[in-house]
Amino acid sequence: MTSSLSPIDKLIDNTIRADVRNTATYFVPDASGYIKLDAMENPYELPSELRAELGQRLADAALNRYPVASYATLKQKICAGLGVPAGYDVLLGNGSDELISIMATAIARQDKRAVVMAPTPAFVMFSRSAQFAGADFVGVPVKADFSLDLPAMLAAIAQHKPSLVFLAYPNNPTGNLFDAGDMATIIRALGETGIVVVDEAYQPFAKQSFMGRLPEFPNLVVMRTLSKLGLAGIRLGYLSGDPKLLEQFEKVRPPYNVNVLTQVAAEFALDHLDVLDRQAEMLNAERTRLAAELAALPAVEVFPSAANFISMRVPDADKVCAELRAEKVLIKNLSKMDKVLANCIRVTVSTPEENTAFLNALKASL
């Protein structure tokens, strides 16, 4: 019987892994013309005088040369300005996504299947990076109130012996901070058998951190990004941990993975952290206002958030998202991610004007 596959389909069948062929592409919707409240971005730009100065710095960047391979100046500014303990360095990535991939690749052994674990629902790149690295992903469901199920986590650790455990602090997409004592128990339970990565992507809004506890736990890694701080466009993530552990991850990091323009822009922004911190405070104030107004709506259940977004449950998430989209407001429909998120949606906290536009559109849809 003659195959009906085209030559290119045969080529893909013969060369591309089956699990990759069966995986959907990570979809990012076009936001042109919309109020974009689906990606946890900081809506505020740098002040005009700083943008002008940054423009000159970028114009002076040596685009004909590779970046300085050590990224020494950028690392020093991160360590000095963002609370990295004395004696600890950072590893840089093209956003947190690359750092997650680097760690998953580093632990994906060739002699046996490694396990990556996280409470679920969780950031989708935890499981995708594990899959593409050739490791198994084990998700441990959170409780109905989105808190950690500590007994279930400890039982899963004992059963699956993960090499890498991700704990998002606060969690995405739920927005809550897990109990710090429970997290410390998990870190101790892994001990010498597994690495625990505390993902602090939303630390500028949470004001809680495990960074200062790195010396306490040799198996602890703290990962952050500059995206939520207001620099999503430059794609820069960083992580810190025991120097000997970072040395191993450094072997997996591609050379020159952070480009010159990102390097220059990040160094400039870190010289003006006070501006970004003020923007974070403005967003926290708006988060309080927005949460209160949402909680006043009879059909909406609002969940506590320590991030720059708010998750909530509505009567019909599909209907709400469709009607908001018709009003040119983009939010995130969480209802298909996990059964604990049934009829849940997530909205980024934005400017007062955009938050009000969202509230009005939501009220109309309800």
C-alpha positions in Angstrom: 0.0 0.0 0.0 1.4 3.4 -1.0 1.9 5.9 1.7 -0.1 9.1 1.4 2.4 11.1 3.3 4.2 13.9 1.5 8.0 13.9 1.4 8.2 16.6 4.1 5.8 14.7 6.3 7.9 11.5 5.9 11.0 13.5 6.8 9.3 14.8 9.9 8.1 11.3 10.9 11.6 9.9 10.5 13.5 12.6 12.3 11.3 14.5 14.9 10.5 13.0 18.2 6.9 11.8 18.5 6.3 13.7 21.8 7.4 16.9 20.0 5.2 16.2 17.0 2.2 15.8 19.4 2.9 18.9 21.4 1.0 22.1 20.6 3.0 25.3 19.9 3.1 27.8 22.8 0.5 30.2 21.6 0.7 33.9 22.2 -2.4 35.8 20.8 -2.0 39.0 18.7 -2.7 41.9 21.0 -2.8 44.7 18.4 -5.5 47.2 19.2 -6.4 45.6 22.6 -6.0 46.6 26.2 -3.5 43.9 27.0 -4.1 42.4 30.4 -3.1 38.8 29.8 0.7 38.7 30.2 1.6 40.3 33.6 3.5 43.1 32.0 4.3 46.4 33.7 2.2 49.0 31.8 4.6 51.9 32.6 7.5 53.0 30.4 10.6 54.7 31.7 10.3 58.5 32.0 11.1 60.3 28.8 14.4 61.7 30.0 15.6 58.2 30.9 14.4 56.8 27.6 16.5 59.4 25.8 19.6 58.6 27.8 19.0 54.8 27.2 18.6 55.4 23.5 22.0 57.0 23.4 23.6 54.2 25.3 22.0 51.6 22.9 23.2 53.6 20.0 26.8 53.4 21.4 26.6 49.7 21.9 29.2 47.7 19.9 26.8 45.6 17.8 29.6 44.3 15.7 31.2 42.6 18.7 30.0 39.7 20.8 29.0 40.6 24.4 31.7 40.4 27.1 31.5 36.7 27.8 31.7 37.1 31.6 28.9 39.7 31.8 30.9 40.9 34.9 29.4 44.4 35.1 25.8 43.3 34.7 26.3 40.5 37.2 27.8 43.0 39.7 24.9 45.4 39.3 22.4 42.5 39.9 24.2 41.2 42.9 24.6 44.7 44.4 21.0 45.9 43.7 18.8 42.9 44.0 19.8 41.3 47.3 22.1 38.5 46.3 24.0 37.3 49.4 27.7 38.2 49.7 29.9 35.5 48.1 27.2 34.4 45.7 27.1 35.0 41.9 24.3 34.9 39.4 23.8 33.0 36.1 22.1 34.9 33.4 19.5 33.7 30.9 17.4 34.8 28.0 14.4 35.2 30.3 13.5 32.7 33.0 12.5 30.3 30.2 16.1 29.7 29.2 17.2 29.2 32.8 14.5 26.6 33.4 15.7 24.8 30.2 19.3 25.0 31.4 18.5 23.4 34.7 16.3 20.7 33.2 19.0 19.8 30.7 21.6 19.7 33.4 19.7 17.1 35.5 18.4 15.0 32.6 20.7 12.0 33.1 21.5 9.5 30.4 21.6 6.5 32.6 18.1 6.8 34.0 15.0 9.1 33.6 15.2 12.1 35.8 12.2 13.6 37.4 11.1 17.3 37.6 8.4 18.1 40.0 6.2 21.1 40.9 2.9 21.9 42.6 0.2 22.2 39.9 -1.3 24.3 38.4 2.1 25.9 37.6 4.0 27.9 35.0 3.8 25.8 31.9 7.5 26.0 31.1 8.3 23.8 34.1 6.7 20.8 32.4 7.6 21.7 28.8 11.3 22.1 29.6 11.4 18.8 31.5 9.7 17.1 28.5 12.1 18.6 25.9 15.1 17.8 28.1 14.1 14.1 28.2 13.0 14.1 31.9 9.7 13.1 33.4 7.4 15.8 34.9 5.3 15.0 38.0 2.7 17.6 39.1 1.4 17.5 42.6 -2.1 19.2 42.9 -2.5 22.1 45.3 -5.4 22.2 47.7 -8.7 23.8 46.7 -7.6 27.1 48.3 -4.4 26.9 46.1 -2.1 26.3 49.1 0.6 23.6 49.1 -0.5 20.1 49.9 2.6 19.4 52.0 1.8 15.7 52.8 1.2 15.1 49.1 4.4 16.9 48.1 6.5 14.9 50.6 4.9 11.6 49.6 5.6 12.4 45.9 9.2 13.3 46.7 9.6 10.0 48.5 8.1 8.0 45.6 9.6 9.8 42.6 12.9 11.1 44.0 12.9 14.2 41.8 16.2 15.8 40.9 14.6 19.2 40.4 11.6 20.8 42.2 10.1 24.1 41.2 8.2 26.2 43.8 6.9 29.5 42.4 6.7 32.2 45.1 4.1 33.6 44.5 2.6 31.0 42.3 1.5 31.6 38.7 -1.4 31.4 37.8 -2.9 31.5 41.2 -1.1 34.5 42.6 -0.7 33.3 46.2 2.4 32.9 48.3 2.9 29.3 49.5 3.7 28.9 53.2 7.4 29.6 53.7 7.6 26.9 56.4 6.2 24.3 54.1 8.6 25.3 51.4 11.6 25.0 53.8 10.3 21.6 54.8 10.4 20.5 51.1 13.9 22.0 50.7 15.1 20.0 53.7 13.3 16.8 52.5 15.2 16.9 49.2 18.6 17.5 51.0 21.4 16.0 49.0 19.2 14.2 46.5 17.4 17.1 44.7 17.6 20.8 43.9 14.7 23.1 44.8 14.2 26.2 42.6 12.2 29.0 44.2 10.9 31.0 41.2 10.5 34.6 42.4 9.4 36.2 39.1 6.9 38.4 41.0 9.2 39.4 43.8 9.0 43.1 43.1 5.3 42.9 44.1 5.4 40.2 46.7 8.3 41.7 48.8 9.0 38.2 50.1 12.1 36.2 49.1 14.2 33.2 49.8 17.3 34.9 48.3 18.7 35.7 51.8 18.3 32.0 52.8 20.7 30.7 50.1 23.5 30.1 52.6 21.1 28.1 54.7 20.3 25.5 52.0 23.0 24.2 49.6 20.3 22.7 47.4 18.4 25.9 47.0 18.4 28.0 43.8 16.5 31.3 43.6 15.4 32.4 40.1 14.1 35.8 39.1 13.4 37.8 35.9 13.5 41.5 35.1 10.3 41.1 33.0 7.8 41.8 35.7 9.9 44.7 37.0 9.1 46.5 33.8 11.7 45.1 31.3 9.8 42.3 29.7 11.0 43.4 26.2 14.7 42.8 27.0 14.3 39.2 28.1 16.7 38.8 31.0 16.4 36.3 33.8 18.9 35.4 36.6 19.4 32.8 39.2 21.7 32.4 42.2 22.7 29.4 44.3 25.7 27.7 45.7 28.8 28.6 43.5 29.6 24.9 42.9 26.0 24.3 41.6 26.1 27.4 39.4 29.4 26.1 38.0 27.6 23.0 36.7 24.7 25.0 35.2 27.2 27.3 33.6 28.5 24.4 31.5 25.0 24.1 29.9 24.5 27.8 29.3 25.1 28.7 25.6 27.9 31.3 25.2 26.8 34.8 24.6 23.2 33.9 25.4 22.4 37.5 26.6 22.8 39.9 23.7 24.6 43.3 23.8 21.4 45.4 23.7 19.9 43.5 26.6 23.1 43.8 28.5 23.3 47.6 28.0 19.6 48.2 28.7 19.7 46.0 31.9 22.8 47.8 33.2 21.1 51.1 32.6 17.9 50.1 34.3 19.7 48.7 37.3 21.2 52.2 37.8 17.6 53.5 38.1 16.0 50.8 40.2 14.2 53.5 42.2 12.1 54.3 39.2 11.1 50.7 38.7 10.4 50.2 42.4 8.1 53.2 42.4 6.2 51.7 39.5 5.8 48.4 41.4 4.4 50.3 44.4 1.9 52.0 42.1 0.8 48.7 40.7 0.5 47.2 44.2 -1.8 50.1 45.2 -3.9 49.5 42.1 -4.0 45.8 42.9 -5.6 46.6 46.3 -8.2 48.9 44.6 -8.9 46.4 41.8 -9.3 43.5 44.2 -11.7 45.4 46.4 -13.9 46.4 43.5 -13.9 42.9 42.1 -14.8 41.5 45.5 -17.8 43.8 45.7 -19.3 42.1 42.6 -21.7 39.4 43.7 -20.8 36.8 41.0 -17.0 37.1 41.4 -14.8 35.1 43.8 -11.4 36.9 44.2 -8.3 35.1 45.3 -5.5 36.7 47.3 -2.6 37.8 45.2 1.0 38.8 46.0 1.8 39.3 42.3 0.9 41.9 39.6 -2.2 40.0 38.6 -5.4 38.9 40.2 -7.1 35.5 39.6 -10.8 35.1 40.2 -13.7 32.7 39.6 -16.7 33.9 37.5 -19.9 32.1 36.6 -18.8 31.3 33.0 -15.1 32.0 32.2 -15.5 31.3 28.4 -18.4 33.7 28.1 -16.6 36.4 30.1 -13.4 36.1 28.1 -15.2 36.2 24.8 -17.2 39.2 25.7 -14.2 41.1 27.1 -12.3 40.3 23.9 -15.2 41.7 21.9 -14.7 44.9 24.0 -10.9 44.8 23.0 -9.8 43.7 26.5 -7.5 40.7 26.6 -7.3 38.6 29.8 -6.3 35.0 30.5 -8.8 32.2 30.6 -7.4 29.7 33.2 -10.4 27.3 33.2 -8.8 24.7 30.9 -5.5 24.6 32.7 -6.5 22.5 35.8 -9.7 21.3 37.4 -9.0 23.5 40.5 -9.2 26.5 38.2 -12.7 25.8 36.9 -14.2 29.0 35.6 -11.2 31.0 36.7 -9.7 34.0 34.8 -6.6 36.1 35.4 -6.1 39.8 34.8 -2.9 41.8 34.9 -2.9 44.8 37.2 -2.4 47.8 35.0 -2.9 51.6 35.0 -5.9 53.0 36.7 -7.5 53.8 33.3 -7.0 50.3 32.0 -8.1 48.7 35.2 -11.3 50.7 35.1 -11.9 49.7 31.5 -11.5 46.1 32.5 -13.9 46.5 35.4 -16.6 48.1 33.2 -16.3 45.4 30.6 -16.4 42.7 33.2 -19.5 44.2 34.9 -21.2 44.3 31.5 -20.3 40.7 30.8 -21.7 39.5 34.1 
